[in-house]
Amino acid sequence: MHKKTWLSWSSGKDSAWALHVLRQSDKHEVTGLFTTINSAFDRVAMHAVRVALLREQALAVGLPLHLIGIPYPCSDEQYAVAMTDFVASAQSDGMQCMAFGDLFLQDIRRYREERMQGTGIAPVFPLWERPTRELLAEMLAGGLRAVLTCVDPKVLPAEFAGCELTLELLDSMPSGIDPCGENGEFHTFVFDGPMFARPLDIEMGEVVERDGFVFADCWLRGMR
């Protein structure tokens, strides 16, 4: 029996590929997406993607989107309260599982598992411990397309912000960069892939540095 599952949707490649994997599973039925939003800027937290683009992704994958507003700046306590309230609403909606695109960071997985304890909602990690170079190659070969919307300039040159993620781009990155950016080296926005009914026609915009990160803006072509 398929378990009713909501997926944590960052707008990036890992959550998008997690959706693709879950849709091929005989254990889960993904019935919704959820995303934390920076309420001050109306953008996805960390990825800095416009909420309007996030909504277009949800339409393209055919799933309802649940937005979780968090303040800016946001303390750990404020984040925990927002997530606790959201999990409570998921419980009342009969949710059985929450899925995440995490790859190998044990502390993040542990945090998610602790938040789910006693809720009756099981955490699911469909990509857990997949070798990241192989995983990225699988994503790209499967038709996933994404651009880098956030770069940590302490480990990756700012010039990478706004570039499309390819194996060639990965090979041009400094040594030590995780192929999927799991250590926070970069974040992405997916605009096409096998989980989409149609690609999003996007164009890249201004690149800015803020709070120690470099962000590349993007929007739907002709809709800025």
C-alpha positions as CSV (number, residue, x, y, z in Angstrom):
1,M,0.0,0.0,0.0
2,H,1.3,3.4,-1.0
3,K,1.9,5.7,2.0
4,K,0.8,9.3,1.8
5,T,4.0,11.3,1.6
6,W,4.9,15.0,1.4
7,L,8.4,15.9,0.0
8,S,10.7,18.7,1.3
9,W,11.1,20.7,-1.9
10,S,14.1,23.1,-2.0
11,S,13.7,23.9,-5.7
12,G,17.0,22.2,-6.3
13,K,18.2,19.0,-8.0
14,D,18.3,16.7,-4.9
15,S,14.6,17.2,-4.0
16,A,13.6,17.0,-7.6
17,W,15.4,13.7,-8.1
18,A,14.0,12.4,-4.8
19,L,10.5,13.0,-6.3
20,H,11.5,11.1,-9.4
21,V,12.7,8.2,-7.3
22,L,9.7,8.2,-5.1
23,R,7.3,8.2,-8.0
24,Q,8.9,4.9,-9.2
25,S,8.4,3.4,-5.7
26,D,5.6,1.0,-4.8
27,K,5.8,2.3,-1.2
28,H,5.0,6.0,-1.4
29,E,2.5,8.3,-3.0
30,V,3.8,11.9,-3.1
31,T,0.8,14.1,-2.6
32,G,2.4,17.4,-1.8
33,L,5.6,19.5,-1.6
34,F,6.7,21.8,1.3
35,T,9.3,24.6,1.3
36,T,10.6,27.0,3.9
37,I,10.3,30.6,2.6
38,N,12.3,33.7,3.7
39,S,9.3,35.9,4.5
40,A,11.3,39.1,4.2
41,F,12.4,38.5,0.6
42,D,9.6,36.1,-0.6
43,R,12.2,33.6,-1.7
44,V,13.3,30.1,-0.9
45,A,15.6,30.0,2.1
46,M,19.3,29.5,1.0
47,H,18.5,28.9,-2.6
48,A,17.1,32.4,-2.9
49,V,14.7,31.4,-5.7
50,R,11.6,33.6,-6.2
51,V,8.4,32.1,-4.9
52,A,6.8,32.7,-8.3
53,L,9.3,30.3,-9.8
54,L,8.7,27.8,-7.0
55,R,5.0,27.8,-7.8
56,E,5.8,27.2,-11.5
57,Q,7.8,24.1,-10.5
58,A,4.9,22.8,-8.4
59,L,2.6,23.2,-11.4
60,A,5.1,21.5,-13.7
61,V,5.3,18.5,-11.4
62,G,1.6,18.5,-10.7
63,L,1.6,18.7,-6.9
64,P,0.2,21.2,-4.3
65,L,2.8,23.3,-2.6
66,H,2.8,24.1,1.1
67,L,4.8,27.2,2.1
68,I,6.4,27.6,5.5
69,G,7.2,31.2,6.2
70,I,10.2,31.9,8.4
71,P,11.6,35.4,9.5
72,Y,14.8,36.9,8.5
73,P,17.1,36.6,10.3
74,C,15.7,33.3,11.7
75,S,16.9,31.8,15.0
76,D,17.0,28.0,15.6
77,E,14.1,28.4,18.0
78,Q,12.0,30.3,15.5
79,Y,12.7,27.7,12.8
80,A,11.8,24.9,15.2
81,V,8.5,26.5,16.1
82,A,7.6,27.0,12.4
83,M,8.4,23.4,11.6
84,T,6.5,22.0,14.6
85,D,3.4,23.9,13.6
86,F,3.7,22.6,10.0
87,V,4.2,19.0,11.2
88,A,1.1,19.3,13.3
89,S,-0.9,20.4,10.3
90,A,0.5,17.5,8.3
91,Q,-0.6,15.1,11.1
92,S,-4.2,16.5,10.9
93,D,-4.1,16.0,7.1
94,G,-3.3,12.3,7.6
95,M,0.3,12.4,6.4
96,Q,2.2,9.2,6.9
97,C,5.7,10.1,5.6
98,M,7.9,13.2,5.0
99,A,10.6,12.7,2.4
100,F,13.9,14.6,2.2
101,G,16.6,14.7,-0.5
102,D,19.5,14.6,2.0
103,L,22.5,12.6,0.8
104,F,25.0,12.0,3.6
105,L,25.1,14.6,6.4
106,Q,24.3,12.6,9.5
107,D,23.6,15.6,11.7
108,I,20.9,16.9,9.4
109,R,19.3,13.5,9.1
110,R,19.4,13.1,12.9
111,Y,17.7,16.5,13.3
112,R,14.9,15.5,10.9
113,E,14.4,12.2,12.6
114,E,14.2,13.8,16.0
115,R,11.6,16.3,14.8
116,M,9.5,13.4,13.5
117,Q,9.7,11.3,16.7
118,G,6.2,10.8,18.3
119,T,4.4,12.4,15.4
120,G,3.3,9.2,13.6
121,I,5.0,10.6,10.5
122,A,8.0,8.6,9.2
123,P,11.0,10.4,7.7
124,V,12.1,9.0,4.3
125,F,15.5,9.5,2.6
126,P,15.3,8.1,-0.9
127,L,18.8,9.2,-2.0
128,W,20.6,8.5,1.2
129,E,24.3,7.5,0.8
130,R,24.2,7.3,-2.9
131,P,27.7,8.1,-4.3
132,T,27.4,11.8,-5.3
133,R,29.4,11.7,-8.5
134,E,27.4,8.7,-9.8
135,L,24.2,10.3,-8.5
136,L,24.8,13.6,-10.4
137,A,25.7,11.7,-13.5
138,E,22.4,9.7,-13.2
139,M,20.4,12.9,-12.8
140,L,21.9,14.6,-15.8
141,A,21.7,11.5,-18.0
142,G,18.0,11.3,-16.9
143,G,17.3,14.7,-18.3
144,L,17.5,16.9,-15.2
145,R,18.6,20.5,-15.9
146,A,19.5,23.0,-13.2
147,V,21.4,26.2,-12.7
148,L,23.5,27.3,-9.7
149,T,21.6,30.0,-7.8
150,C,23.8,30.1,-4.7
151,V,27.5,29.7,-4.3
152,D,29.7,29.8,-1.2
153,P,32.6,31.9,-2.4
154,K,34.8,30.6,0.4
155,V,35.1,27.3,-1.5
156,L,33.8,28.0,-5.0
157,P,34.5,31.1,-7.2
158,A,31.6,33.5,-7.6
159,E,31.8,33.1,-11.4
160,F,30.0,29.8,-11.0
161,A,26.8,31.5,-9.9
162,G,24.2,31.4,-12.7
163,C,25.9,28.6,-14.6
164,E,24.0,25.5,-15.7
165,L,25.1,22.4,-13.8
166,T,26.9,19.9,-16.1
167,L,29.6,17.3,-15.6
168,E,31.9,19.6,-17.5
169,L,31.1,22.4,-15.1
170,L,31.8,20.1,-12.2
171,D,35.1,19.1,-13.6
172,S,36.1,22.8,-13.8
173,M,35.4,23.3,-10.1
174,P,38.2,23.3,-7.5
175,S,39.2,19.9,-6.0
176,G,37.3,18.9,-2.9
177,I,33.9,20.2,-4.0
178,D,31.2,17.6,-3.5
179,P,29.6,16.8,-6.9
180,C,26.2,17.4,-5.5
181,G,27.2,20.4,-3.3
182,E,26.0,18.5,-0.2
183,N,28.4,20.4,2.0
184,G,26.8,23.7,1.0
185,E,29.3,24.6,-1.7
186,F,26.4,25.5,-4.1
187,H,22.6,25.3,-4.4
188,T,20.5,24.8,-7.6
189,F,17.2,25.5,-9.3
190,V,15.8,22.8,-11.5
191,F,14.0,23.9,-14.6
192,D,13.6,20.6,-16.5
193,G,13.7,16.9,-15.8
194,P,11.7,13.7,-16.0
195,M,9.6,14.8,-13.0
196,F,8.3,17.8,-15.0
197,A,5.4,17.8,-17.4
198,R,7.0,20.7,-19.2
199,P,10.3,22.6,-18.9
200,L,10.4,26.1,-17.4
201,D,11.7,28.8,-19.8
202,I,14.0,30.8,-17.5
203,E,16.5,33.5,-17.9
204,M,19.3,34.5,-15.6
205,G,19.7,37.9,-14.0
206,E,21.7,39.9,-11.5
207,V,24.4,38.2,-9.4
208,V,24.8,39.7,-5.9
209,E,26.7,38.9,-2.8
210,R,24.8,38.9,0.5
211,D,25.4,37.4,3.9
212,G,28.7,35.8,2.8
213,F,27.1,34.0,-0.3
214,V,26.8,34.8,-4.0
215,F,23.3,34.6,-5.4
216,A,22.2,34.5,-9.1
217,D,18.6,35.6,-9.7
218,C,16.4,34.0,-12.3
219,W,12.8,34.3,-13.6
220,L,10.5,33.0,-16.2
221,R,11.3,34.5,-19.6
222,G,9.1,37.5,-20.3
223,M,7.6,37.7,-16.8
224,R,10.1,39.8,-14.9
